[in-house]
Amino acid sequence: MYKLGSLIGALALAGATTIAIAGEWQALPDKAPEPADNPTTTEKVELGKILYHDPRLSSSGTVACASCHNVMAGGEDNRSGSVGVKAQVGGRSSPTVWNSAFNATQFWDGRAPSLEAQAKGPVTNPIEMGMKSWDDVVARLKLIPGYSGLFAKAFTGSDVVTADNAAKAIAAYERTLITPNSPYDKYAKGDLTALSEQQQRGLQTFSETGCASCHSGPGFNGSQNGQGVGDYIKFPGIENGALEAQYGFSKDLGRYEVTKNDADKHLFKVPTLRNIALTAPYFHNGKVKTLEDAVAIMAKTQLGKDLNPQQVGDIVAFLNGLTGEFPKQEMPRLPAYPGKTFDFE
């Protein structure tokens, strides 16, 4: 962590544009936090990666976790609504899986308090992967010879092929999906040349406009109040008839769908801005196609401000500086089911 006061002083001495922003700007950690009951091991990560990419965890045999959260790209699918089993389209844009280990809660509405809980959700969602139950998933996994050995390496006990262990393995894999060392991270650590002059202006405008009041912390995803305790904002915060007519933001009731509490209507988890340049379209319904439009809309609907083109361009340049270094990913070889197939729907 590099204190901004020191950074400002160094910039002034270097003759660069100073950035009068209060607080601390943090680089992304190289390692994700992990729960005590699911320590990361090589064997869990290997199993989790295979499960993550295996479409046989879906009722149709055509949809895997990776179908909507593509780790060969930005960690999602660049669609306004992801395509699930039987070509059904979901109502929300897939959030990125990259750096999701730094989220206090998962999904746009924060309904999962952990990666382990999140891993179980899509598999039995009738639109996403469509399995009737995790019992059916486990029964299928037990029929595939290679999985028993992989589970036995990753977990101890007499019956290791379980729903909980599958979720733990997927979560362990997802905790390796971290993209550190973005230009911003290098800048926050004291490399004053890592951000361009325009990106430095964008950082200043980002803060002065009020964007950092929500998009804070190393993940630019809000204050982290502890695992399972999300940071939510009302979106849109300020009603705008023209934008609503164009994008339909308010059709989704957000966290209310989880809690049924009227106060939670239109509340959404603060999303990460890490790698945001790679994850269009934007917002929960994926209706905004460009980062420039997303920045202008956020300023108007959340902060009541109209940004000029230079301000928007500077913030976008800064956000491009949040694209990190992606660890190499290789597609796994899935365990075979020799001479047989499943009765896919």
Residue pairs with C-beta under 8 A, 6 or more apart in sequence:
1 24
1 25
1 26
1 27
1 188
2 24
2 25
2 26
2 27
2 188
2 189
2 190
3 24
4 19
4 21
4 22
4 23
4 24
4 25
7 19
7 25
7 187
7 188
7 190
7 192
8 18
8 19
8 20
8 21
10 190
10 192
11 17
11 18
11 19
11 192
11 200
12 18
14 192
16 192
16 197
16 200
17 197
17 200
17 201
17 204
19 200
19 203
19 204
19 207
20 204
21 203
21 204
21 207
21 208
21 212
23 212
23 216
25 188
26 188
26 217
26 218
27 180
27 184
27 185
27 186
27 188
27 189
27 218
28 99
28 102
28 178
28 179
28 180
28 182
28 185
28 218
28 219
28 274
28 324
29 102
29 178
29 180
29 218
30 178
30 180
31 178
32 101
32 102
32 175
32 176
32 178
33 101
33 102
33 227
34 40
34 172
34 175
35 114
35 116
35 227
38 44
38 116
38 168
38 171
38 172
40 172
40 175
40 176
41 154
41 172
43 150
43 153
43 154
44 154
44 155
44 168
44 169
44 172
44 173
45 169
45 172
45 173
45 176
46 150
46 153
46 154
46 332
47 150
47 151
47 153
47 154
47 169
47 173
48 168
48 169
48 170
48 171
48 172
48 173
48 174
49 173
49 332
50 150
50 332
50 333
50 334
50 335
51 57
51 65
51 166
51 169
51 170
51 173
52 64
52 65
52 66
52 71
52 170
52 173
52 174
53 64
53 65
53 66
53 331
53 332
53 334
54 64
54 334
55 61
55 62
55 63
55 64
55 67
56 140
56 144
56 334
56 337
56 342
57 64
57 65
57 123
57 129
57 131
57 137
57 140
58 64
58 84
58 85
58 123
58 128
58 129
58 130
58 131
59 85
59 129
59 130
59 131
59 132
59 344
59 345
60 85
60 86
60 130
60 344
60 345
61 342
61 344
62 85
62 344
63 83
63 84
63 85
63 128
63 129
63 130
64 129
65 97
65 119
65 122
65 170
67 77
67 82
67 83
68 76
68 77
68 82
68 83
68 84
68 94
68 122
68 128
69 75
69 76
69 77
69 94
69 96
69 97
70 76
70 77
71 97
71 98
71 177
71 329
72 329
72 331
73 278
74 96
74 98
74 275
74 278
74 279
75 96
75 97
75 98
75 100
75 177
75 275
75 278
75 279
76 82
76 93
76 94
76 95
76 96
76 97
76 279
77 83
77 94
78 279
78 280
78 281
79 93
79 94
79 281
79 286
80 93
80 281
80 285
80 286
80 287
81 89
81 90
81 91
81 92
81 93
81 285
81 286
82 89
82 90
82 92
82 93
82 94
82 128
83 89
83 90
84 90
84 125
84 127
84 128
84 129
84 130
85 126
85 127
85 128
85 129
85 130
85 345
86 130
86 345
88 126
88 127
89 127
90 127
90 128
91 252
91 285
92 108
92 252
92 284
92 285
92 286
93 281
93 282
93 283
93 284
93 285
93 286
95 107
95 108
95 271
96 272
96 274
96 275
96 278
96 279
97 174
97 177
98 177
98 178
98 179
98 274
98 275
98 326
99 177
99 178
99 179
99 219
99 272
99 274
99 275
99 324
100 106
100 115
100 118
100 174
100 177
100 272
101 115
101 174
101 175
101 177
101 178
102 218
102 219
102 221
102 224
102 272
103 219
103 221
103 269
103 272
104 222
104 224
104 225
104 226
104 227
104 228
104 229
104 230
104 231
105 111
105 112
105 113
105 228
105 229
105 230
105 269
106 112
106 113
106 114
106 115
106 117
106 118
107 118
107 121
107 269
108 254
108 268
108 269
108 271
108 284
109 254
109 255
109 257
109 258
109 267
109 268
109 269
110 230
110 232
110 255
110 258
110 269
111 121
111 255
111 258
112 118
112 121
113 227
113 228
114 171
114 227
114 228
115 170
115 171
115 174
115 175
116 164
116 167
116 168
116 171
117 167
118 171
119 166
119 167
119 170
119 171
119 174
120 134
120 163
120 167
121 128
122 128
122 129
123 129
123 131
123 134
123 137
124 130
124 131
124 132
124 133
124 134
124 137
130 345
131 137
134 163
134 166
135 163
137 163
137 166
138 161
138 162
138 163
138 166
140 342
141 147
141 151
141 161
141 166
142 148
142 161
143 337
143 342
144 335
144 336
144 337
145 335
145 336
145 337
145 338
146 335
146 336
147 161
147 335
148 160
148 161
150 335
151 160
151 161
151 165
151 169
152 160
154 160
154 165
154 169
155 165
155 168
176 327
177 327
178 324
178 327
179 274
179 275
179 323
179 324
179 325
179 326
179 327
180 324
180 325
181 324
181 325
182 274
182 321
182 322
182 323
182 324
182 325
183 194
183 195
183 199
183 321
183 323
184 194
184 195
184 199
184 203
184 318
184 321
184 322
185 194
185 324
186 194
187 194
187 195
187 321
194 321
195 203
195 318
195 321
196 317
196 321
198 313
198 314
198 317
198 318
199 314
199 317
199 318
199 320
199 321
200 318
201 314
201 317
201 318
202 313
202 314
202 315
202 316
202 317
202 318
202 319
202 321
203 318
205 307
205 311
205 314
205 315
205 318
206 212
206 315
206 318
206 319
209 299
209 303
209 305
209 307
209 311
209 315
210 302
210 303
210 305
211 298
211 299
211 303
211 315
214 222
214 231
214 233
214 270
214 302
215 221
215 222
215 270
215 273
216 222
216 223
217 223
217 224
219 272
219 274
220 272
220 273
220 274
220 322
221 231
221 269
221 270
221 271
221 272
221 273
221 274
222 230
222 231
222 233
222 269
222 270
223 231
224 231
225 231
230 269
231 269
231 270
232 254
232 255
232 264
232 267
232 268
232 269
232 270
233 267
233 268
233 270
233 302
234 266
234 267
234 268
235 249
235 254
235 266
235 267
235 268
235 283
235 284
235 301
235 302
236 243
236 244
236 249
236 250
236 266
236 301
236 302
237 301
237 302
237 303
238 300
238 301
238 302
238 304
240 300
240 301
243 249
243 297
243 300
243 301
244 250
246 287
247 283
247 285
247 287
247 288
247 297
248 285
248 287
249 283
249 284
249 285
249 287
249 301
250 266
251 285
252 266
252 284
252 285
253 265
253 266
254 264
254 265
254 266
254 267
254 268
254 284
255 264
255 265
255 267
255 268
255 269
256 262
256 264
256 265
256 266
256 267
258 264
268 284
273 319
273 322
274 322
274 324
275 322
275 323
275 324
276 282
276 291
276 319
276 322
277 291
277 319
277 320
277 322
277 323
278 323
280 289
280 290
280 291
281 287
281 288
281 289
282 288
282 289
282 291
282 293
282 294
283 294
283 297
288 294
288 297
291 316
291 319
292 312
292 313
292 316
295 307
295 312
295 315
295 316
295 319
296 306
296 307
296 312
299 305
299 306
299 307
300 306
307 315
